[in-house]
Each structure stands twice: as C-alpha cells, then as structure tokens.
Amino acid sequence: MALFDCTCDARSGHARALTYETAHGSFRTPMFMPVGTSATVKGVTTGQLRDLNAQVVLANTYHLSLRPGADVVAEAGGVHRFMNYDGPMLTDSGGFQVFSLADTLKLDDEGLTFRSIYDGTKVRWTPESNMAIQEQLGADIAMQLDQCTPYPAERAFVARAVDLSANWARRCLAAHKRPDQTLFGIVQGGMELDLRLESVRRLREVEEESLAAGGRRFGGFGIGGYSVGEEHDVMFETLGQVARALPEDRPRYLMGVGNPTTLVRAVREGVDMFDCVLPTRTARMGTAFSSTGRMNMRNAKFTRDFGPLDPACTCPTCQNHSRAYIRHLVKQNEMLGGILLSIHNLHYLIDLMRRAREAVLAGAYEEFYQEWMASPAAQDY
C-alpha cells in the first residue's frame, strides 16, 4: 500500500472494516484511539499502549504548542520520538480547546486570538499557522482548524461556523505541505441535518478545487461538534446520514466520543474511528467499563470482593488484581488505582472495536450489535 491509501476490507450493513497506511504503519478500523493530550496518555506508558494493541494515539496541538512548544517537539525529532511511540499518531487542531475557553477567545474571518491557560499570554492562530504547528509536531494525521459549536446554539451561529470552518478548510489544505503527514477535514453543523450536509458539500467542493489546481486531497474526515452536551440519542438523529454523505474511500472519524455503546451504535451507522479522554478520565475517578455495565469502584459492595474486576476481560488489571484491591487503591487515592483502571478501560474499548471489526469481516455486524444492545454491558452511562 502507498502512503495514506485506504482499503475497504469488508462491509456489513453500513459498518465498515478499513485498512489505512501511514508513515508509521497501517491501522485497521473500526478503532478506538487513546488520547495523549500532552504527548502522554495519563498514567499509561508507551510500552503499555503497545501491549494494549493501541493503533493510533492522539496528541493535542493546543497544549503541546504552549508547553513545551512545537519548536521543542520538532527539535526532539517530532512527537513520535519525543514520547517514544513508534505507531501512527494524530494531532487535533486545538480548535475544540480554544472554543471551550470562549471567555478568552476573539474570532474573525482570518483566524482567532486567545490567551494561554498556562500564563495568560495572547496567542494568534490562523489556518496557515496552525498547519505549520502541526507539521512541526509531525503526527501522521493532522486535523484542519475549525470552529466547534456548543449545544444548544442558535441556528445562525451554527451556520456561520459551518461557513467559517469550510473557508478555513480551504486555507488549511492549501497551506499543508508535509509529504509524510495527511490532513483530515472536519464536518460541523451542530444538530441541524441540513447544515451538516452543507458542511460535507463544502468540504467536497474545497477538495475538488484543490485537486483541480494540482493540490492535495483530504486523507479522511472528522465529524466534529457532537457529544458537546446533547443527549446521545439526539446525535444519532443525524449522525448516520452525515457519515454516509462523506466519501466512501476514506475514514470517517467521530471526534471526542468514548462510551462503549455509542461506539457500537456509531459503527453501525458507518463511522470508523473514535477518540475520547473518557476511559482514562473516568478511571481516575474510580469508574470502570465492564461486561456487566459501568462500575463505581468506590462502592462498599466491593470491599471483600476478591474476584477480578471483569471476569470476561483479559487485560493485565483483570488478570492480576481483585475488585477489593482496586477499591482499596481508589478509596486511598493511590495513583495505582487510576493507572490500573485506565489500562482496563483502554483495553475494553480497543478490544470492543477489535471484536466489532471481526463482526464486520464475518458479515455479521447486525447480530453483534443486537447482542451488545441486549447485554448488561450496554448500561454504560
């Protein structure tokens, strides 16, 4: 396979199994990507990520550009060498972080100005400077700079964000030159189906214009602006139509979603890639995914429960430690508790998507989906 080639290995209904080639190896979908915001997945070493069969790891452009600085990461040899991870990596544009700190944000057609959460320094980003930062960081996949809208939001505000994000997509695609890195466009549009489909149309138009001028195409597409406060059932009112409106020959990446059941449902709608801080963040709060539903390890019922965290799980945590021990660590605020639960939760989602891929390859995704929805594991909220 050539760099950034995408092969569809199988379909089962709308669900897909893809293989995608990067400079740091290929990855296979459906797939969950651990989030390493500051070039680290909190509490988990790069060796452990490999053992968990993590395929792609995310890093965050906002945080790395401010601390330690994109120039420092570039001097280290890029984000792979900086954190000693040799698999495929993705950097988000940092747009979500900027827009979640709206009280410090000034937005205009040319770009955005915000203040660093670390020292209050004023920072100016344009689509062009954001591409330069991501090229310095050197991940295999970069994301366009976009405007992420909150929920709820006025329709006029969402429409303006769609227009701005499309214009910035054009500028990002024109500015992005690094040959061993590809760029994903991002769909916006809030919960408005027509605005979502307009965003897809605009991205396709941007790509066609670029190719006609001898430029590049998008390597895939992010679906942004979901899971920003709405109920997940609201997201599913439009998600499937939006995903399937995107080109079939490249990955579709639902950004920032990490509930197991949401992943299973989204794969059924044609989504390929996912990321979220949920598995590690909830782990640090003492919460575990499991085959019997979400577990709060602070619960007193686990005090003398010397069985494995999840008898159905093969992760190192479940193979080596009891519920009673993990509850003890969590109650004592021992860092090992959060580490062991992070390892388990990441394994749980990575392995869930492995099983989803196997179901697609077997032409049996609908059966996999129905079995999951009928199981206690689906009670993950």
C-alpha positions in Angstrom: 0.0 0.0 0.0 1.1 3.5 -0.7 1.2 6.2 1.9 -2.4 7.2 3.1 -4.0 4.5 0.9 -7.3 3.3 2.3 -8.6 -0.2 1.6 -12.1 -1.4 2.5 -11.7 -4.9 3.6 -15.4 -5.7 4.3 -18.8 -4.2 4.8 -21.7 -5.4 6.9 -24.7 -3.2 6.5 -23.3 0.3 6.9 -20.5 -0.9 9.1 -17.0 -1.0 7.5 -13.6 -2.6 8.1 -10.8 -0.4 6.6 -7.0 -0.6 6.4 -5.2 2.7 6.3 -1.5 3.2 5.6 0.7 5.8 7.3 4.4 6.5 7.6 4.4 4.7 10.9 2.5 1.6 9.8 -1.1 0.7 9.0 -4.1 0.8 11.2 -7.4 -1.1 11.0 -10.9 0.0 11.7 -13.3 0.2 13.5 -10.8 1.6 16.0 -10.6 3.5 19.3 -7.7 5.9 19.7 -6.3 6.7 23.2 -5.9 10.4 23.9 -2.4 11.5 24.8 -3.1 15.2 25.3 0.4 16.4 26.3 2.2 13.6 24.5 1.3 11.2 27.2 -1.8 9.0 27.8 -2.2 9.8 31.5 -0.8 7.1 33.7 0.0 4.7 30.8 3.5 4.2 29.3 4.1 3.8 25.6 5.1 0.2 26.2 1.8 -0.5 27.9 0.0 1.2 24.9 1.7 -1.2 22.6 0.7 -4.2 24.8 -2.9 -3.0 24.7 -2.8 -3.0 20.9 -3.4 0.7 20.6 -3.1 1.5 16.9 -3.3 5.3 16.8 -2.6 7.7 19.7 -3.7 11.4 19.8 -1.8 14.4 20.9 -3.2 17.9 21.4 -1.9 20.8 19.3 -3.2 23.4 21.8 -1.4 22.1 24.8 1.8 21.0 23.0 2.2 24.3 21.2 2.1 26.1 24.5 4.0 23.6 26.6 6.8 22.7 25.8 6.3 24.4 22.4 6.1 23.0 18.9 9.7 24.0 18.3 10.9 21.9 21.2 8.9 18.9 19.9 10.3 19.4 16.4 13.9 19.6 17.8 13.3 16.3 19.6 12.5 14.7 16.2 8.7 15.1 16.3 6.1 13.9 18.6 6.8 10.2 18.0 10.4 10.5 19.2 9.5 13.0 21.9 7.2 10.5 23.6 8.9 7.3 22.3 5.9 6.0 20.4 6.5 4.4 17.1 2.9 3.8 15.9 0.6 6.1 13.9 -0.3 9.3 15.6 -2.9 12.1 15.1 -2.9 15.7 16.3 -6.2 17.6 16.6 -6.0 21.2 15.6 -6.6 22.6 19.1 -9.8 24.3 17.9 -12.0 22.5 20.4 -9.8 23.6 23.3 -9.8 27.2 22.1 -13.6 27.3 21.7 -14.2 25.6 25.0 -12.4 28.6 26.6 -14.7 31.1 24.9 -14.2 33.8 27.5 -10.7 34.4 26.3 -11.5 34.0 22.5 -11.7 36.6 19.8 -12.7 35.2 16.4 -12.5 36.8 13.0 -12.5 35.6 9.4 -8.7 35.4 9.3 -8.2 33.4 12.4 -8.5 33.5 16.2 -6.8 35.1 19.2 -6.9 33.5 22.7 -5.0 33.6 25.9 -2.9 30.6 27.1 -4.4 28.7 30.0 -0.8 28.4 31.4 0.4 32.0 31.7 -2.2 34.2 30.1 0.0 35.0 27.0 -2.0 36.2 24.0 -1.8 33.7 21.1 -2.8 34.2 17.5 -3.7 31.3 15.2 -4.6 31.3 11.5 -5.3 28.2 9.5 -1.8 28.6 8.0 0.0 29.0 11.3 -2.0 26.0 12.7 -0.8 23.9 9.8 2.8 25.0 10.4 2.5 24.0 14.1 1.0 20.5 13.3 3.7 20.0 10.6 6.3 20.7 13.3 4.7 18.3 15.7 4.9 15.7 12.9 2.0 13.3 13.6 0.8 11.1 10.7 -2.6 12.8 10.6 -3.3 16.5 11.2 -6.8 18.0 11.6 -8.0 21.2 10.0 -8.6 24.3 12.2 -12.4 24.6 12.6 -15.0 26.3 14.7 -16.7 23.9 17.1 -20.1 25.0 18.2 -21.6 24.2 21.6 -25.1 22.7 22.3 -27.5 24.3 22.3 -26.7 27.0 19.8 -28.7 29.4 17.6 -29.0 28.2 14.1 -27.5 31.4 12.7 -24.4 30.9 14.9 -24.1 27.2 13.7 -24.4 28.3 10.1 -21.7 30.9 10.5 -19.4 28.2 12.0 -20.1 25.9 9.0 -19.1 28.7 6.6 -16.0 29.7 8.6 -14.9 26.1 9.0 -15.2 25.5 5.2 -13.2 28.6 4.4 -10.5 27.6 6.9 -10.5 24.0 5.4 -9.7 25.6 2.1 -6.8 27.5 3.6 -5.5 24.6 5.7 -5.5 22.3 2.6 -3.6 24.9 0.6 -1.1 25.5 3.4 -0.5 21.9 4.3 2.6 20.6 2.5 4.4 17.9 4.7 4.5 14.8 2.5 4.6 12.2 5.3 1.5 13.7 7.0 -2.0 13.8 5.8 -4.8 16.3 6.6 -8.4 15.5 7.6 -11.2 17.9 7.0 -13.9 18.4 9.7 -17.7 18.4 9.4 -19.6 20.9 11.6 -23.2 21.9 11.7 -24.5 21.2 15.2 -27.6 19.1 15.4 -29.0 20.6 12.1 -29.0 17.9 9.4 -29.2 20.4 6.5 -26.2 22.4 7.9 -24.3 19.1 8.5 -24.9 18.1 4.9 -24.0 21.6 3.7 -20.7 21.3 5.6 -20.0 18.0 3.8 -20.8 19.5 0.5 -18.4 22.4 1.2 -15.6 20.1 2.1 -16.1 18.1 -1.1 -16.0 21.4 -3.0 -12.8 22.5 -1.3 -11.2 19.2 -2.2 -12.3 19.4 -5.8 -10.9 22.9 -6.1 -7.6 21.8 -4.6 -7.2 18.8 -6.9 -8.2 20.9 -10.0 -5.3 23.3 -9.1 -2.9 20.4 -8.7 -3.1 20.4 -4.9 -3.8 17.7 -2.3 -7.0 16.0 -1.1 -8.1 15.3 2.4 -6.8 12.0 3.8 -10.1 11.5 5.7 -12.8 13.3 7.5 -13.5 14.2 11.1 -17.1 14.6 12.3 -16.9 17.3 15.0 -19.3 19.1 17.2 -21.2 16.1 18.5 -21.1 15.0 22.2 -20.9 18.6 23.3 -23.8 18.5 25.7 -26.6 16.9 23.8 -28.1 13.5 24.7 -26.5 10.8 22.6 -29.9 9.9 21.0 -30.0 13.5 19.6 -26.7 12.9 18.0 -27.9 9.7 16.4 -30.8 11.5 14.8 -28.4 12.9 12.2 -25.0 11.0 12.6 -25.7 8.2 10.2 -26.8 10.4 7.3 -23.8 12.7 7.9 -21.3 9.8 8.0 -22.7 8.2 4.8 -22.7 11.6 3.0 -18.9 11.6 3.3 -16.7 9.9 0.6 -16.7 6.2 0.9 -13.0 5.7 0.1 -11.6 7.4 3.3 -12.0 7.1 7.1 -14.8 8.8 9.0 -13.7 9.9 12.5 -16.3 10.7 15.1 -14.4 13.1 17.4 -14.5 13.0 21.2 -16.9 10.1 21.8 -16.0 7.2 24.1 -19.0 5.4 25.6 -18.8 1.7 24.6 -22.4 1.6 23.5 -22.1 4.8 21.5 -19.1 3.3 19.6 -21.1 0.2 18.8 -24.0 2.2 17.6 -21.9 4.6 15.6 -20.0 1.8 13.8 -23.4 0.5 12.7 -24.0 4.0 11.1 -20.8 3.9 9.1 -18.2 5.5 11.4 -14.7 4.1 11.5 -12.6 5.9 14.1 -13.1 7.3 17.6 -11.2 9.1 20.4 -12.1 10.3 23.9 -10.5 11.0 27.2 -13.4 9.2 28.9 -11.7 5.9 29.6 -8.8 7.5 31.4 -10.7 10.4 33.0 -13.4 8.1 34.5 -10.6 5.7 35.6 -9.0 8.4 37.7 -12.5 8.9 39.2 -12.7 5.2 40.1 -15.0 4.1 37.3 -14.6 1.0 35.1 -16.4 -0.2 32.0 -17.3 -3.9 32.2 -19.3 -6.7 30.7 -21.9 -6.1 33.4 -22.2 -2.3 32.9 -20.3 0.6 34.3 -18.8 0.0 37.8 -18.2 2.6 40.5 -15.2 1.1 42.4 -15.8 3.3 45.4 -18.9 1.2 46.1 -18.7 -0.6 49.5 -20.0 -3.8 48.0 -16.5 -4.4 46.5 -14.8 -4.2 49.9 -14.5 -8.0 50.2 -14.9 -9.0 46.6 -11.7 -10.8 45.7 -12.7 -11.7 42.2 -11.3 -10.0 39.1 -12.6 -6.6 38.0 -14.3 -8.1 35.0 -14.2 -11.9 34.7 -14.8 -11.5 30.9 -11.8 -9.3 30.4 -8.2 -10.4 29.5 -6.4 -7.1 30.4 -3.5 -7.1 32.8 -5.6 -5.4 35.5 -8.3 -8.1 35.4 -5.7 -10.9 35.2 -3.8 -9.8 38.2 -5.9 -7.7 40.6 -9.1 -8.1 42.6 -12.0 -5.7 42.9 -11.3 -5.4 46.6 -7.7 -4.3 45.9 -8.7 -1.8 43.3 -11.4 -0.4 45.6 -8.8 0.0 48.3 -6.5 1.9 45.9 -9.3 4.2 44.8 -10.5 4.9 48.3 -6.9 5.7 49.4 -6.4 8.0 46.4 -3.4 5.9 45.4 -2.3 6.7 41.9 -2.0 3.0 41.0 -5.8 2.7 41.2 -6.3 5.2 38.4 -3.4 3.6 36.4 -4.9 0.1 36.7 -8.4 1.3 35.8 -7.0 3.3 32.9 -5.3 0.2 31.5 -8.5 -1.7 31.9 -10.8 0.9 30.3 -8.5 1.4 27.3 -8.2 -2.3 26.8 -12.0 -2.6 27.0 -12.6 0.0 24.2 -9.7 -1.2 22.0 -10.9 -4.8 22.3 -14.5 -3.9 21.7 -13.6 -2.3 18.4 -11.4 -5.4 17.5 -14.5 -7.5 18.0 -16.6 -5.1 16.0 -14.1 -5.4 13.1 -14.3 -9.2 13.4 -18.1 -9.0 13.1 -17.9 -6.8 10.0 -15.4 -9.2 8.4 -17.8 -12.1 9.1 -20.7 -10.1 7.6 -22.5 -10.3 11.0 -22.4 -6.8 12.4 -26.1 -6.5 12.9 -26.0 -9.7 15.1 -23.1 -8.3 17.0 -25.0 -5.0 17.5 -28.2 -6.7 18.7 -26.3 -8.9 21.1 -24.5 -6.0 22.6 -27.6 -3.9 23.0 -29.3 -6.8 24.8 -26.4 -7.3 27.2 -25.8 -5.7 30.6 -22.6 -4.1 29.1 -24.8 -1.7 27.2 -25.7 0.0 30.5 -22.5 2.1 30.4 -23.8 5.6 31.4 
